[in-house]
């Protein structure tokens, strides 16, 4: 599987998600705002790319060979605006581009306008509000498709005005955590069995590791939580569901703060907050 998020040919011809979405297109029952969530960023992108192809393909079959399909795979199709900002928040300027693109539609099925926003959790709060306003002004055969792996990080107003579609990644390899993250996750899991002085000694040692990023710290806590959830379901842990949920909310808040970039988080304080909670 290549890294091109628009090369939907990687899905094959029998993908069940693509098959269902094609039926919605053919019956003209496709919702104008769709939020695709679940693990596997590339898989979700490929499914959405194929959905775009069903709408712009000359024979409406996502053939992969016509001029429209080839242009889509190369991010050159004029009907599709692809927003993929990995290094920064999705800005108000981006939402203005989205508005202009959608407004250029004639409102006919032969001339759709599609916006594909990858990793929509990167929207700032101001940009989210602008996007919600755009939702209210959509004309027929204008669509906004969004993907996220962090549905809980999205504003409730965005969730309430989108139709959510869960995609279970059936093609990407399972995410592999680095050895460093796995070791830190083990420390987070075992801290309940350690004396508090030992916990703070470990915390002090980790704070000195200049190569340990904030993202790795939070990823390790998420891995530890997932392992604890499984243990809880199997009756192998003394931690309660309420305790795990409180930690999950703490992680969501940290991720929102990192994405917002208005507050610069102190790595030492983040570590301490995760060890104490």
HELIX and SHEET records of a PDB file:
HELIX    1   1 UNK A    8  UNK A   11  5                                   4    
HELIX    2   2 UNK A   16  UNK A   26  1                                  11    
HELIX    3   3 UNK A   41  UNK A   56  1                                  16    
HELIX    4   4 UNK A   67  UNK A   73  1                                   7    
HELIX    5   5 UNK A   92  UNK A  103  1                                  12    
HELIX    6   6 UNK A  109  UNK A  111  5                                   3    
HELIX    7   7 UNK A  120  UNK A  122  5                                   3    
HELIX    8   8 UNK A  125  UNK A  136  1                                  12    
HELIX    9   9 UNK A  151  UNK A  153  5                                   3    
HELIX   10  10 UNK A  156  UNK A  160  1                                   5    
HELIX   11  11 UNK A  179  UNK A  190  1                                  12    
HELIX   12  12 UNK A  191  UNK A  193  5                                   3    
HELIX   13  13 UNK A  196  UNK A  207  1                                  12    
HELIX   14  14 UNK A  214  UNK A  233  1                                  20    
HELIX   15  15 UNK A  241  UNK A  260  1                                  20    
HELIX   16  16 UNK A  267  UNK A  276  1                                  10    
SHEET    1   A 5 UNK A  80  UNK A  83  0                                        
SHEET    2   A 5 UNK A 113  UNK A 117  1                                        
SHEET    3   A 5 UNK A 142  UNK A 148  1                                        
SHEET    4   A 5 UNK A  33  UNK A  37  1                                        
SHEET    5   A 5 UNK A 163  UNK A 166  1                                        
END                                                                             
